[in-house]
Amino acid sequence: MTDLNQLRRVHRAIPELSPAERRVADVVLDSPQEVAELSIMSLAKRASVSEPTIVRFCRNVGCDGFQDFKRQLTQSLAAGFTYLNMDIESGDGAAVFKQKVFDSTISTLMSVRDRLDETAIERAVQALASARRIEFYGFVASGAVAMDAQHKFFHFSVPCVAYTDPHMQRMSAAALGPEDVAVAISHTGRTTELIASVEIARSTGATIIGVTDPDSPLAKLCTLVVGVAVPENTDLYMPTLSRIAHLLVIDVLAVGVALRGGEGTAARLRRMKSVLHDCRIPIERTDQPGRPGGKEERPIA
């Protein structure tokens, strides 16, 4: 699965390009709209390189040739994709790094959203909605997502639990059965301990849903894969974008299961929310004449 944003692909490829190819990349990133209209001869002249260098550049950014590169670049521009320099530098002030963090996150989430397979989501929702028991597995950042998933699915009638300890994962996986579902969450899909837990769960006949890179070793072991391919983030200052993307995918699956539950699930959720009413301090009304100090009853969130 490739990134639909051709400009981001060019940016990520820069460290692997030759000096001449980097000049081509600079021209593309500086003037993508113009490059989309140029001939190979014109681009070579603008970047001060040879035409064969242009062809090598196109292949090194995942295209079959110059025409394929122009086609994908045009599609990216038509879809509204842009290139943003999101590398955080030591001298960035709050206004700058705030913008970069938000912009990089929004760009990544839009890319993930557009590449999510609706069929895979429907199949995963069906499996989760009909499960006897659901277990969520993950480590570190993915472990936080697994815990969040337990909090989300706790609202439904199916028993669920999250395990972020490898020993607990293995023991619990061994107790699963054909009517159970294990959700394995991993950015890389290469964590050996998680793969071991999934292999155990698979041997029991349980359904395995992977929220991971669709081309990873973990994905190959799963019954269903909700593919989330987020580029590796090597900038130490940036947030873990895969974690944020995985949290949203879990939200998508939870909404799907809630919708499948119909009015029965809606009534259950309303009851659960109603018991939290007394756990919050009422909000004071300040905008209604003649009612100083009145209390505003807002929907419980």
C-alpha positions as CSV (number, residue, x, y, z in Angstrom):
1,M,0.0,0.0,0.0
2,T,1.5,3.3,-1.1
3,D,1.1,6.8,0.2
4,L,-1.5,8.7,-2.0
5,N,0.4,11.9,-1.3
6,Q,3.1,11.9,-3.9
7,L,4.8,15.0,-2.5
8,R,5.3,13.3,0.9
9,R,6.7,10.3,-0.9
10,V,9.2,12.6,-2.6
11,H,10.2,14.2,0.7
12,R,10.7,10.9,2.5
13,A,12.9,9.6,-0.4
14,I,15.3,12.5,-0.3
15,P,17.9,10.9,2.1
16,E,18.2,7.9,-0.4
17,L,18.5,10.1,-3.6
18,S,21.7,11.1,-5.3
19,P,22.8,14.8,-5.3
20,A,21.4,15.2,-8.8
21,E,18.1,13.5,-7.9
22,R,17.8,15.7,-4.9
23,R,17.9,18.8,-7.1
24,V,14.9,17.3,-9.0
25,A,13.1,16.7,-5.7
26,D,13.8,20.3,-4.6
27,V,12.2,21.6,-7.9
28,V,9.2,19.3,-7.4
29,L,8.6,20.3,-3.8
30,D,9.0,24.0,-4.6
31,S,6.7,24.2,-7.6
32,P,4.6,21.0,-7.9
33,Q,1.9,22.7,-9.9
34,E,4.4,23.8,-12.5
35,V,6.2,20.5,-12.6
36,A,2.9,18.7,-13.3
37,E,2.8,20.6,-16.6
38,L,6.5,20.3,-17.6
39,S,8.0,17.9,-20.2
40,I,10.9,15.7,-19.1
41,M,13.2,18.0,-21.1
42,S,12.0,21.1,-19.4
43,L,12.2,19.6,-15.9
44,A,15.8,18.4,-16.6
45,K,16.7,21.9,-17.7
46,R,15.2,23.5,-14.6
47,A,16.9,21.1,-12.2
48,S,20.2,21.2,-14.2
49,V,20.3,17.4,-14.6
50,S,20.1,14.9,-17.5
51,E,16.9,13.3,-18.7
52,P,18.1,9.8,-17.5
53,T,18.4,11.4,-14.0
54,I,14.8,12.4,-14.1
55,V,13.8,8.8,-15.0
56,R,15.9,7.4,-12.1
57,F,14.4,10.0,-9.7
58,C,10.9,8.9,-10.7
59,R,11.7,5.2,-10.2
60,N,13.3,6.0,-6.8
61,V,10.1,7.6,-5.6
62,G,8.0,4.6,-6.6
63,C,6.9,5.4,-10.1
64,D,7.3,3.5,-13.3
65,G,8.7,6.5,-15.2
66,F,8.2,10.2,-15.8
67,Q,4.7,10.0,-17.2
68,D,3.6,7.8,-14.2
69,F,5.2,10.3,-11.8
70,K,3.3,13.2,-13.5
71,R,0.0,11.3,-13.3
72,Q,0.4,10.5,-9.6
73,L,1.5,14.1,-8.9
74,T,-1.5,15.4,-10.7
75,Q,-3.8,13.1,-8.7
76,S,-2.2,14.2,-5.4
77,L,-2.7,17.9,-6.3
78,A,-6.3,17.3,-7.4
79,A,-7.0,15.6,-4.1
80,G,-5.8,18.6,-2.2
81,F,-2.5,17.1,-1.0
82,T,0.3,19.5,-0.3
83,Y,3.9,19.3,1.0
84,L,4.5,20.8,4.4
85,N,7.9,21.0,5.9
86,M,7.1,19.5,9.3
87,D,10.6,18.7,10.6
88,I,10.9,20.3,14.0
89,E,14.1,22.2,14.6
90,S,15.8,23.1,17.8
91,G,15.2,26.8,17.3
92,D,11.4,26.5,16.6
93,G,9.3,28.7,18.8
94,A,5.8,27.7,20.2
95,A,4.0,29.1,17.3
96,V,6.1,27.1,14.8
97,F,6.3,23.7,16.5
98,K,2.6,23.9,17.4
99,Q,1.7,24.4,13.8
100,K,4.0,21.6,12.7
101,V,2.7,19.1,15.2
102,F,-0.9,19.8,14.2
103,D,-0.3,19.9,10.5
104,S,1.7,16.6,10.4
105,T,-1.0,14.9,12.5
106,I,-3.9,16.2,10.4
107,S,-2.1,15.3,7.1
108,T,-1.3,11.7,8.4
109,L,-4.9,11.1,9.6
110,M,-6.4,12.3,6.3
111,S,-4.1,9.9,4.4
112,V,-5.0,7.0,6.7
113,R,-8.7,7.8,6.4
114,D,-8.6,7.8,2.6
115,R,-6.8,4.4,2.5
116,L,-8.9,2.5,5.0
117,D,-10.5,-0.5,3.4
118,E,-14.3,-0.2,4.1
119,T,-14.8,-3.9,3.4
120,A,-12.2,-4.8,6.0
121,I,-13.9,-2.5,8.5
122,E,-17.3,-4.1,7.9
123,R,-15.9,-7.6,8.4
124,A,-14.0,-6.5,11.6
125,V,-17.2,-4.9,13.0
126,Q,-19.2,-8.0,12.2
127,A,-16.6,-10.2,14.0
128,L,-16.5,-7.9,17.0
129,A,-20.3,-7.5,17.3
130,S,-20.8,-11.3,17.3
131,A,-17.8,-12.2,19.6
132,R,-18.3,-14.0,22.9
133,R,-15.2,-12.3,24.3
134,I,-12.8,-9.7,22.9
135,E,-9.1,-9.3,23.9
136,F,-6.9,-6.4,22.8
137,Y,-3.1,-6.9,22.6
138,G,-0.4,-4.3,22.3
139,F,2.9,-3.0,23.7
140,V,4.1,0.5,24.7
141,A,2.3,3.1,22.4
142,S,0.2,0.3,21.0
143,G,-0.5,-0.9,24.6
144,A,-2.0,2.5,25.3
145,V,-4.3,2.0,22.3
146,A,-5.2,-1.4,23.5
147,M,-6.2,0.0,26.9
148,D,-8.3,2.7,25.2
149,A,-10.0,0.0,23.1
150,Q,-10.9,-1.8,26.3
151,H,-12.5,1.4,27.6
152,K,-14.5,1.9,24.4
153,F,-15.7,-1.7,24.1
154,F,-16.5,-1.9,27.8
155,H,-19.6,0.0,27.0
156,F,-21.0,-2.9,25.0
157,S,-22.4,-6.2,26.4
158,V,-19.5,-8.3,25.3
159,P,-16.7,-9.0,27.9
160,C,-13.4,-7.4,26.9
161,V,-10.0,-6.9,28.3
162,A,-6.6,-5.4,27.3
163,Y,-3.3,-7.1,27.9
164,T,0.0,-5.3,27.6
165,D,2.1,-7.8,29.4
166,P,3.6,-10.6,27.1
167,H,3.1,-13.4,29.7
168,M,-0.5,-12.4,30.4
169,Q,-1.1,-12.2,26.7
170,R,0.1,-15.7,26.1
171,M,-1.8,-17.3,28.9
172,S,-5.0,-15.5,28.0
173,A,-4.6,-16.2,24.3
174,A,-4.4,-19.9,25.1
175,A,-7.8,-19.8,26.8
176,L,-9.6,-18.3,23.8
177,G,-11.9,-20.3,21.6
178,P,-13.5,-20.1,18.1
179,E,-16.2,-17.7,19.3
180,D,-13.6,-15.2,20.6
181,V,-11.8,-12.3,19.0
182,A,-8.3,-11.1,19.6
183,V,-7.3,-7.6,18.3
184,A,-3.6,-7.2,17.8
185,I,-2.4,-3.6,17.5
186,S,1.1,-2.8,16.2
187,H,2.6,0.0,14.1
188,T,5.4,-2.1,12.6
189,G,3.7,-5.5,12.9
190,R,7.2,-7.0,13.7
191,T,7.1,-7.2,17.5
192,T,8.1,-10.8,18.2
193,E,6.2,-11.1,21.5
194,L,3.0,-9.9,20.0
195,I,3.4,-12.3,17.1
196,A,3.9,-15.1,19.5
197,S,0.6,-14.2,21.3
198,V,-1.2,-14.1,18.1
199,E,0.1,-17.5,17.0
200,I,-1.2,-19.0,20.2
201,A,-4.6,-17.3,19.8
202,R,-4.8,-18.5,16.2
203,S,-4.1,-22.1,17.3
204,T,-7.3,-22.0,19.5
205,G,-9.5,-21.1,16.5
206,A,-10.1,-17.5,17.6
207,T,-10.6,-14.7,15.1
208,I,-7.6,-12.4,14.9
209,I,-8.1,-8.8,13.8
210,G,-4.9,-6.9,13.1
211,V,-4.7,-3.2,13.3
212,T,-1.3,-2.9,11.7
213,D,0.8,-2.4,8.6
214,P,-0.9,-4.6,6.0
215,D,2.4,-5.8,4.6
216,S,3.9,-6.8,8.0
217,P,4.6,-10.3,9.4
218,L,1.8,-9.8,11.9
219,A,-0.7,-9.1,9.1
220,K,0.0,-12.4,7.5
221,L,-1.1,-14.2,10.7
222,C,-4.4,-12.4,11.1
223,T,-7.9,-13.5,10.0
224,L,-8.8,-9.9,9.2
225,V,-6.5,-6.9,8.7
226,V,-7.5,-3.3,9.1
227,G,-4.5,-1.9,7.4
228,V,-2.9,1.3,8.9
229,A,0.4,2.2,7.1
230,V,1.9,5.2,8.8
231,P,5.4,6.1,7.7
232,E,8.2,5.5,10.2
233,N,8.7,8.7,12.2
234,T,12.4,9.3,12.9
235,D,12.0,12.8,14.3
236,L,12.4,12.6,18.1
237,Y,10.4,15.8,18.6
238,M,7.3,14.6,16.7
239,P,4.3,12.8,18.3
240,T,3.7,9.1,17.7
241,L,1.5,9.5,14.7
242,S,0.7,5.8,14.4
243,R,-0.7,5.8,18.0
244,I,-3.1,8.6,17.1
245,A,-4.1,6.9,13.8
246,H,-4.7,3.6,15.7
247,L,-6.9,5.4,18.3
248,L,-9.1,6.7,15.6
249,V,-9.4,3.3,13.9
250,I,-10.5,1.8,17.2
251,D,-13.1,4.6,17.4
252,V,-14.3,3.7,13.9
253,L,-14.7,0.0,14.9
254,A,-16.4,1.0,18.2
255,V,-18.9,3.2,16.3
256,G,-19.6,0.3,13.9
257,V,-20.3,-2.1,16.7
258,A,-22.5,0.4,18.5
259,L,-24.5,0.9,15.3
260,R,-24.9,-2.9,14.9
261,G,-26.3,-3.1,18.4
262,G,-29.3,-0.9,17.5
263,E,-31.6,0.5,20.1
264,G,-30.6,-2.1,22.7
265,T,-27.0,-0.8,22.7
266,A,-28.2,2.8,22.6
267,A,-30.3,2.2,25.7
268,R,-27.4,0.6,27.5
269,L,-25.1,3.5,26.7
270,R,-27.7,6.0,28.0
271,R,-28.1,4.1,31.2
272,M,-24.3,4.0,31.7
273,K,-24.0,7.8,31.1
274,S,-26.9,8.6,33.3
275,V,-25.2,7.2,36.4
276,L,-22.4,9.7,35.9
277,H,-24.7,12.6,36.3
278,D,-23.9,13.1,40.0
279,C,-20.1,12.8,39.3
280,R,-19.9,16.2,37.7
281,I,-20.2,19.7,39.1
282,P,-23.1,21.5,37.3
283,I,-22.2,24.3,35.0
284,E,-23.4,27.7,36.2
285,R,-25.6,29.8,33.9
286,T,-24.2,33.2,33.3
287,D,-26.0,34.2,30.1
288,Q,-29.7,34.4,31.2
289,P,-31.0,37.6,32.7
290,G,-32.8,37.2,36.1
291,R,-31.2,33.8,36.8
292,P,-27.9,34.5,38.5
293,G,-26.3,31.4,39.8
294,G,-28.7,29.2,37.9
295,K,-27.6,25.7,36.9
296,E,-27.3,24.5,33.3
297,E,-28.1,20.9,32.6
298,R,-26.0,19.8,29.7
299,P,-26.0,16.4,28.0
300,I,-23.6,14.1,29.8
301,A,-20.5,13.5,27.8
